[in-house]
Amino acid sequence: MADVSVIVLIALFAATLFPRFNLGLAALPAAFLVGLAADRTADEVTAFFPSDFFVLIVGITALFAVAQINGTLDWLLDGMLRLVGGRVLLVALVPFLTGAVLTAVGTLPAAATAIVAPIALGLAARYGISPLVAAVLGITGIIGGLLSPLAVYGTSARQLGDKLHLDLPDSAPVSFFVGGVVIGLVVATGCLLIGLRTGAVPRGRLAPTSQTDSAAPVLDDSQSAPQEENRAELSVSARATRILTVVCLLAVVVLSVGFDVNIGYLGLTAAVVQHLALRLEPGEIISRIPWNIVLLIGGLLTYVGLMQGLGAFTRISDVLRIEGSGMLSLLVICYIAGVTSFAASSIAVFATTMPLVPAVVAEGASPVGAILAVALASILVDINPLGITGGLILGAARPEDRPRLFRHLLTYGVVSVVVGPALACFAFGWW
């Protein structure tokens, strides 16, 4: 049944080539039918549904939907652009640096993505930048900070290395961090150069592609003011709306980053507070939540969870594993991590792949380099639409951009599976 589940997954993706086939609608029935064939009950299959993802993406998209409705998001983006003077390079660095700082201080990747994705995609929509380029720049910033001594990957790498008796030097945490920053900068620079060359990123200074009256306050029909209403009073109303929204956004960031409170529930709470305070129409908020993306990623992650339960990824690892020496052995392990991580949790893949590292170290590989290569091989494939990262990116994009962005993210993800593990192995295996 593990083999069958892999074949069905391949068939599902192949079916997306046909018009009118919806992968989101098909994923849950596929999980149910494969589960029946594997003698799993419906309750057992349902247990794989990623409820944490559901709360995360609904909460965050609701929060930023309110910020978009009342004009605060446009106002914040305008402020960011004024700070960087409209220069292409500096505009691109805004989401990159934001993501790097958030993860470097310990923010979980999903929480950092939830914060960075609306910023990156908002800049892309307003200033004519390719959504894919903006997403890659933002996520590579997150990748760049993931191996800091405070981040989940950095601490896991050190703890797993010690547990496996790899005799890591005291400088290992710094080496891990530097390696993550270097790979993040390399990928971001390459993406930016390709974007400039292909026109996906405009050259010179950027100007908005559309203007939004972000100064307008949010008023329902009962509050609608006539055209001749006092402008000063209108400005005070807009200022109060912005202050409330910014305070809510900051509270979500501080509580999630500093106190490890669930960012999805925080986002929903903040959205409801603003909905009541600003007397917003609830249907307008709910309609901006990307339910099609929730169905797509929720269904796929349910199916992937069933595959893991059936041992499909263990089967894939067994097929790919070969005996070798030195860099060849490390390269195989990196590809095992990359291929498995494409559709599974990267940190889980990293933790389950690490026990293969001591054998490579015994063959002469550097322990620091081997851990760094395996960690980066797991991380670099994260920019694909089949996981929480991709779901948050798609949720932050404009509805008209989502189908095309899904295809681009899927293509990028497949290419990263081919290129990422080799890049990580040969760039850092010798450290």
Solvent accessible surface area in square Angstrom, and as a share of the most:
residue,aa,sasa,rsa
1,M,84,0.38
2,A,12,0.09
3,D,67,0.35
4,V,65,0.37
5,S,0,0.00
6,V,33,0.19
7,I,111,0.57
8,V,38,0.22
9,L,24,0.12
10,I,112,0.57
11,A,56,0.44
12,L,16,0.08
13,F,43,0.18
14,A,49,0.38
15,A,21,0.16
16,T,48,0.28
17,L,154,0.77
18,F,139,0.58
19,P,118,0.74
20,R,244,0.89
21,F,72,0.30
22,N,76,0.39
23,L,11,0.05
24,G,3,0.03
25,L,118,0.59
26,A,22,0.17
27,A,0,0.00
28,L,64,0.32
29,P,65,0.41
30,A,11,0.09
31,A,0,0.00
32,F,86,0.36
33,L,111,0.55
34,V,10,0.05
35,G,0,0.00
36,L,96,0.48
37,A,69,0.54
38,A,18,0.14
39,D,131,0.68
40,R,63,0.23
41,T,78,0.46
42,A,51,0.39
43,D,116,0.60
44,E,80,0.36
45,V,10,0.06
46,T,90,0.53
47,A,84,0.65
48,F,64,0.26
49,F,68,0.28
50,P,17,0.11
51,S,73,0.47
52,D,93,0.48
53,F,1,0.00
54,F,77,0.32
55,V,22,0.12
56,L,15,0.08
57,I,0,0.00
58,V,11,0.07
59,G,0,0.00
60,I,3,0.02
61,T,16,0.09
62,A,3,0.02
63,L,2,0.01
64,F,26,0.11
65,A,4,0.03
66,V,0,0.00
67,A,0,0.00
68,Q,88,0.39
69,I,34,0.17
70,N,4,0.02
71,G,6,0.06
72,T,0,0.00
73,L,17,0.09
74,D,20,0.10
75,W,84,0.30
76,L,53,0.26
77,L,3,0.01
78,D,34,0.17
79,G,19,0.18
80,M,50,0.22
81,L,19,0.09
82,R,166,0.60
83,L,157,0.78
84,V,22,0.13
85,G,27,0.26
86,G,5,0.05
87,R,115,0.42
88,V,12,0.07
89,L,98,0.49
90,L,69,0.35
91,V,2,0.01
92,A,6,0.05
93,L,54,0.27
94,V,25,0.14
95,P,3,0.02
96,F,10,0.04
97,L,97,0.48
98,T,38,0.22
99,G,0,0.00
100,A,20,0.15
101,V,92,0.53
102,L,20,0.10
103,T,0,0.00
104,A,21,0.16
105,V,77,0.44
106,G,28,0.27
107,T,5,0.03
108,L,93,0.46
109,P,33,0.21
110,A,31,0.24
111,A,12,0.09
112,A,0,0.00
113,T,2,0.01
114,A,0,0.00
115,I,16,0.08
116,V,1,0.00
117,A,3,0.03
118,P,12,0.08
119,I,20,0.10
120,A,1,0.01
121,L,7,0.03
122,G,12,0.11
123,L,5,0.02
124,A,4,0.03
125,A,24,0.19
126,R,18,0.07
127,Y,3,0.01
128,G,41,0.39
129,I,13,0.07
130,S,26,0.17
131,P,35,0.22
132,L,37,0.18
133,V,11,0.07
134,A,5,0.04
135,A,2,0.02
136,V,1,0.00
137,L,8,0.04
138,G,0,0.00
139,I,6,0.03
140,T,1,0.01
141,G,0,0.00
142,I,4,0.02
143,I,2,0.01
144,G,2,0.02
145,G,1,0.01
146,L,3,0.01
147,L,1,0.00
148,S,4,0.02
149,P,67,0.42
150,L,123,0.61
151,A,1,0.00
152,V,40,0.23
153,Y,4,0.01
154,G,4,0.04
155,T,50,0.29
156,S,22,0.14
157,A,0,0.00
158,R,63,0.23
159,Q,124,0.55
160,L,37,0.18
161,G,0,0.00
162,D,73,0.38
163,K,153,0.65
164,L,45,0.22
165,H,155,0.69
166,L,11,0.06
167,D,132,0.68
168,L,18,0.09
169,P,62,0.39
170,D,132,0.68
171,S,63,0.41
172,A,0,0.00
173,P,30,0.19
174,V,92,0.53
175,S,25,0.16
176,F,1,0.00
177,F,66,0.27
178,V,67,0.38
179,G,0,0.00
180,G,0,0.00
181,V,52,0.30
182,V,59,0.34
183,I,3,0.01
184,G,1,0.01
185,L,84,0.42
186,V,80,0.46
187,V,29,0.16
188,A,9,0.07
189,T,71,0.41
190,G,28,0.27
191,C,21,0.12
192,L,16,0.08
193,L,109,0.54
194,I,114,0.58
195,G,1,0.01
196,L,40,0.20
197,R,206,0.75
198,T,96,0.56
199,G,54,0.52
200,A,27,0.21
201,V,3,0.01
202,P,43,0.27
203,R,171,0.63
204,G,53,0.51
205,R,153,0.56
206,L,15,0.08
207,A,74,0.57
208,P,43,0.27
209,T,86,0.50
210,S,65,0.42
211,Q,148,0.66
212,T,69,0.40
213,D,108,0.56
214,S,13,0.08
215,A,56,0.43
216,A,44,0.34
217,P,18,0.11
218,V,24,0.14
219,L,66,0.33
220,D,42,0.22
221,D,136,0.71
222,S,88,0.57
223,Q,67,0.30
224,S,74,0.48
225,A,40,0.31
226,P,84,0.53
227,Q,181,0.81
228,E,141,0.63
229,E,50,0.22
230,N,92,0.47
231,R,203,0.74
232,A,68,0.53
233,E,104,0.47
234,L,65,0.32
235,S,51,0.33
236,V,89,0.51
237,S,41,0.26
238,A,7,0.05
239,R,128,0.47
240,A,60,0.46
241,T,6,0.04
242,R,44,0.16
243,I,100,0.51
244,L,47,0.23
245,T,0,0.00
246,V,39,0.22
247,V,83,0.48
248,C,13,0.08
249,L,22,0.11
250,L,106,0.52
251,A,42,0.32
252,V,6,0.03
253,V,43,0.25
254,V,83,0.48
255,L,68,0.34
256,S,12,0.07
257,V,41,0.24
258,G,54,0.52
259,F,137,0.57
260,D,114,0.59
261,V,63,0.36
262,N,74,0.38
263,I,12,0.06
264,G,0,0.00
265,Y,128,0.49
266,L,25,0.12
267,G,0,0.00
268,L,56,0.28
269,T,82,0.48
270,A,9,0.07
271,A,4,0.03
272,V,77,0.44
273,V,71,0.41
274,Q,0,0.00
275,H,42,0.19
276,L,121,0.60
277,A,64,0.49
278,L,25,0.12
279,R,129,0.47
280,L,11,0.05
281,E,111,0.50
282,P,62,0.39
283,G,38,0.37
284,E,71,0.32
285,I,14,0.07
286,I,94,0.48
287,S,85,0.55
288,R,94,0.34
289,I,10,0.05
290,P,4,0.02
291,W,111,0.39
292,N,87,0.45
293,I,8,0.04
294,V,9,0.05
295,L,65,0.33
296,L,19,0.09
297,I,0,0.00
298,G,0,0.00
299,G,0,0.00
300,L,2,0.01
301,L,32,0.16
302,T,1,0.01
303,Y,0,0.00
304,V,7,0.04
305,G,10,0.10
306,L,0,0.00
307,M,1,0.01
308,Q,84,0.37
309,G,40,0.38
310,L,31,0.16
311,G,22,0.21
312,A,0,0.00
313,F,20,0.08
314,T,86,0.50
315,R,108,0.39
316,I,39,0.20
317,S,16,0.10
318,D,70,0.36
319,V,109,0.62
320,L,66,0.33
321,R,102,0.37
322,I,93,0.47
323,E,162,0.73
324,G,25,0.24
325,S,75,0.49
326,G,21,0.20
327,M,69,0.31
328,L,94,0.47
329,S,10,0.07
330,L,0,0.00
331,L,34,0.17
332,V,20,0.11
333,I,12,0.06
334,C,0,0.00
335,Y,62,0.24
336,I,6,0.03
337,A,0,0.00
338,G,0,0.00
339,V,50,0.29
340,T,14,0.08
341,S,2,0.02
342,F,33,0.14
343,A,11,0.09
344,A,15,0.12
345,S,57,0.37
346,S,12,0.07
347,I,60,0.31
348,A,44,0.34
349,V,6,0.03
350,F,0,0.00
351,A,42,0.32
352,T,103,0.60
353,T,7,0.04
354,M,0,0.00
355,P,79,0.49
356,L,44,0.22
357,V,0,0.00
358,P,41,0.26
359,A,63,0.49
360,V,3,0.02
361,V,33,0.19
362,A,90,0.70
363,E,76,0.34
364,G,68,0.65
365,A,14,0.11
366,S,29,0.19
367,P,34,0.21
368,V,12,0.07
369,G,0,0.00
370,A,0,0.00
371,I,0,0.00
372,L,0,0.00
373,A,0,0.00
374,V,0,0.00
375,A,0,0.00
376,L,0,0.00
377,A,0,0.00
378,S,0,0.00
379,I,0,0.00
380,L,13,0.07
381,V,0,0.00
382,D,31,0.16
383,I,2,0.01
384,N,5,0.02
385,P,0,0.00
386,L,5,0.02
387,G,20,0.19
388,I,48,0.24
389,T,20,0.12
390,G,0,0.00
391,G,0,0.00
392,L,4,0.02
393,I,1,0.01
394,L,0,0.00
395,G,8,0.07
396,A,31,0.24
397,A,4,0.03
398,R,104,0.38
399,P,91,0.57
400,E,117,0.53
401,D,27,0.14
402,R,29,0.10
403,P,77,0.49
404,R,154,0.56
405,L,4,0.02
406,F,33,0.14
407,R,140,0.51
408,H,66,0.29
409,L,0,0.00
410,L,40,0.20
411,T,83,0.49
412,Y,56,0.21
413,G,0,0.00
414,V,79,0.45
415,V,81,0.46
416,S,13,0.08
417,V,24,0.14
418,V,92,0.53
419,V,81,0.46
420,G,5,0.05
421,P,0,0.00
422,A,26,0.20
423,L,63,0.32
424,A,0,0.00
425,C,0,0.00
426,F,114,0.47
427,A,33,0.26
428,F,5,0.02
429,G,2,0.02
430,W,175,0.61
431,W,73,0.26
